[in-house]
Amino acid sequence: MSTLFTLNFRRQAYLAEVARGRRRIVAIGVWVAYFGVLVVLLGLYGLNCASLARRVHQIDRQAARLREARAAGVQWTVSDAEIIEVERYVSNPRGWRNRLVHLATVLPPNARLTSLVVNPQNLSNPADENKLVITGVLHSSDGSSEMQGIMSVVSRLRADSVFAADYRNIKLTSTQAAEGAGSAQFVIECR
């Protein structure tokens, strides 16, 4: 006699065991996810705490230096306008880095900067707050005219994308060449 079908009397117990295993896996997954999120949150709080502690330590050092300067008899008071101006320059270091990098690429190898000054007259006019004065010396190495080299620097600054975006008016304000020295001093003003 051949059997057409067989009855598995343990199938219901098997299905119950599979359902119980699934419930356990889901419960373990929920607990792992809960504790994983908790660890990530605690880690972020820890990083924030470390950053805050580092900043507090930096401010404490600055306050200690200020107290030492006051104890030494040096008077130093900073107005609110000066603090706002410093914060504005400090808040945009990438912009200043880009300007300096582009300035280094624009200058020819025979040029040397002697100073860079932002807002030299310390004016509070918004147009003058971003004024940049570049002072340098250009040496003539191949016998060409120093003025041509200086005007080349000015035209390169005008054509540079970073300087053109930040300054609408870039002009040569003064030059001074010594006869027979083969070098010329220049002052370029960017507004």
C-alpha positions as CSV (number, residue, x, y, z in Angstrom):
1,M,0.0,0.0,0.0
2,S,1.4,3.3,-1.0
3,T,0.9,6.4,1.0
4,L,-0.4,9.4,-0.9
5,F,0.2,11.8,2.0
6,T,1.6,11.7,5.4
7,L,0.5,13.6,8.4
8,N,3.1,15.5,10.4
9,F,1.7,15.7,13.9
10,R,4.6,17.9,15.0
11,R,4.1,20.6,12.4
12,Q,2.1,22.8,14.7
13,A,4.8,22.6,17.4
14,Y,7.4,23.4,14.7
15,L,5.5,26.5,13.5
16,A,5.1,27.7,17.1
17,E,8.8,27.3,17.6
18,V,9.6,29.3,14.4
19,A,7.2,32.1,15.5
20,R,8.8,32.1,19.0
21,G,12.3,32.3,17.4
22,R,11.2,35.2,15.2
23,R,9.8,37.1,18.2
24,R,13.1,36.6,20.0
25,I,15.1,37.8,17.0
26,V,12.9,40.9,16.6
27,A,13.2,41.6,20.4
28,I,17.0,41.3,20.3
29,G,17.1,43.5,17.2
30,V,15.0,46.2,18.9
31,W,17.2,46.1,22.0
32,V,20.4,46.3,19.9
33,A,19.0,49.2,17.9
34,Y,17.9,50.9,21.1
35,F,21.3,50.6,22.7
36,G,23.1,51.4,19.5
37,V,21.2,54.7,19.2
38,L,21.9,55.3,22.9
39,V,25.6,54.8,22.4
40,V,25.6,57.1,19.3
41,L,23.8,59.8,21.3
42,L,26.1,59.4,24.3
43,G,29.1,59.6,22.0
44,L,27.9,62.8,20.4
45,Y,27.3,64.3,23.9
46,G,30.8,63.2,24.8
47,L,32.3,64.9,21.7
48,N,30.3,68.0,22.4
49,C,31.5,68.0,26.0
50,A,35.2,67.6,24.9
51,S,34.8,70.4,22.5
52,L,33.2,72.6,25.1
53,A,35.9,71.8,27.6
54,R,38.6,72.6,25.1
55,R,36.9,76.0,24.3
56,V,36.5,76.8,28.0
57,H,40.2,76.0,28.6
58,Q,41.2,78.3,25.8
59,I,39.0,81.1,27.2
60,D,40.5,80.5,30.6
61,R,44.0,80.9,29.3
62,Q,43.0,84.1,27.5
63,A,41.4,85.5,30.6
64,A,44.5,84.6,32.6
65,R,46.8,86.4,30.1
66,L,44.5,89.4,30.3
67,R,44.6,89.4,34.2
68,E,48.4,89.1,34.0
69,A,48.5,92.1,31.6
70,R,46.3,94.2,33.9
71,A,48.4,93.2,36.9
72,A,51.5,94.4,35.1
73,G,49.9,97.8,34.7
74,V,49.1,97.5,31.0
75,Q,45.7,99.1,30.2
76,W,43.9,97.3,27.5
77,T,40.3,98.0,26.8
78,V,38.5,96.8,23.7
79,S,35.4,98.5,22.4
80,D,32.3,96.6,21.2
81,A,32.9,97.7,17.6
82,E,36.5,96.3,17.7
83,I,35.3,93.0,19.0
84,I,32.6,92.8,16.3
85,E,35.3,93.6,13.7
86,V,37.6,90.9,15.0
87,E,34.8,88.3,15.1
88,R,33.9,89.1,11.5
89,Y,37.5,88.5,10.4
90,V,37.9,85.4,12.5
91,S,34.6,83.9,11.4
92,N,35.8,83.8,7.7
93,P,39.3,82.2,7.7
94,R,38.6,80.3,4.5
95,G,38.0,83.5,2.6
96,W,41.2,85.0,3.8
97,R,43.1,81.8,3.1
98,N,41.8,81.8,-0.5
99,R,42.8,85.4,-0.9
100,L,46.3,84.7,0.3
101,V,46.7,81.6,-1.8
102,H,45.5,83.4,-4.9
103,L,47.8,86.4,-4.1
104,A,50.8,84.0,-3.9
105,T,49.9,82.5,-7.3
106,V,49.4,86.0,-8.9
107,L,52.7,87.4,-7.8
108,P,55.7,86.7,-10.0
109,P,58.7,85.0,-8.5
110,N,60.7,88.2,-8.5
111,A,58.2,90.0,-6.3
112,R,58.3,90.2,-2.5
113,L,55.5,91.4,-0.2
114,T,56.5,93.7,2.6
115,S,53.0,94.2,4.2
116,L,49.4,93.3,3.9
117,V,47.0,95.6,5.8
118,V,43.2,95.4,6.1
119,N,41.5,98.8,6.8
120,P,44.7,100.7,7.4
121,Q,43.0,103.9,8.5
122,N,40.8,101.9,10.9
123,L,37.6,103.5,9.4
124,S,34.2,102.3,10.4
125,N,32.7,102.9,6.9
126,P,31.5,99.6,5.5
127,A,33.2,100.3,2.2
128,D,36.6,100.9,4.0
129,E,36.3,98.0,6.4
130,N,37.2,95.5,3.7
131,K,39.9,97.7,2.1
132,L,43.2,95.7,1.5
133,V,46.5,97.5,1.0
134,I,49.3,95.3,-0.5
135,T,52.8,96.7,-0.3
136,G,55.8,95.0,-2.0
137,V,59.0,95.2,-4.0
138,L,59.5,94.0,-7.5
139,H,63.0,93.2,-8.7
140,S,63.8,93.4,-12.3
141,S,65.8,90.2,-13.1
142,D,65.8,90.2,-16.9
143,G,66.3,93.9,-17.6
144,S,62.6,94.6,-18.3
145,S,60.8,97.6,-16.9
146,E,59.7,97.3,-13.3
147,M,56.5,99.3,-14.1
148,Q,55.5,96.7,-16.6
149,G,55.9,94.0,-14.0
150,I,53.9,96.0,-11.4
151,M,51.1,96.7,-13.9
152,S,51.1,93.0,-14.8
153,V,50.5,92.2,-11.1
154,V,47.6,94.7,-10.9
155,S,46.0,93.2,-14.1
156,R,46.4,89.7,-12.7
157,L,44.7,90.7,-9.5
158,R,41.9,92.2,-11.4
159,A,41.5,89.1,-13.5
160,D,41.7,86.7,-10.5
161,S,38.3,85.3,-9.6
162,V,38.7,85.5,-5.8
163,F,39.9,89.1,-5.9
164,A,37.3,90.1,-8.5
165,A,34.6,88.7,-6.3
166,D,35.7,90.4,-3.1
167,Y,37.1,93.7,-4.5
168,R,35.5,95.8,-7.2
169,N,38.3,98.4,-7.4
170,I,41.9,97.2,-7.6
171,K,44.4,100.0,-8.4
172,L,48.0,100.9,-8.1
173,T,48.2,103.8,-5.7
174,S,52.0,104.5,-5.6
175,T,55.3,103.2,-7.0
176,Q,58.8,104.2,-6.1
177,A,61.8,103.1,-8.2
178,A,65.4,103.8,-7.4
179,E,67.6,104.6,-10.3
180,G,70.0,101.8,-11.2
181,A,68.8,99.6,-8.3
182,G,66.7,97.3,-10.6
183,S,63.8,97.2,-8.1
184,A,60.6,99.2,-7.5
185,Q,58.4,99.4,-4.5
186,F,54.6,99.4,-5.1
187,V,51.4,99.9,-3.1
188,I,48.2,98.3,-4.5
189,E,44.8,99.1,-3.0
190,C,41.9,96.8,-3.2
191,R,38.4,98.0,-2.3
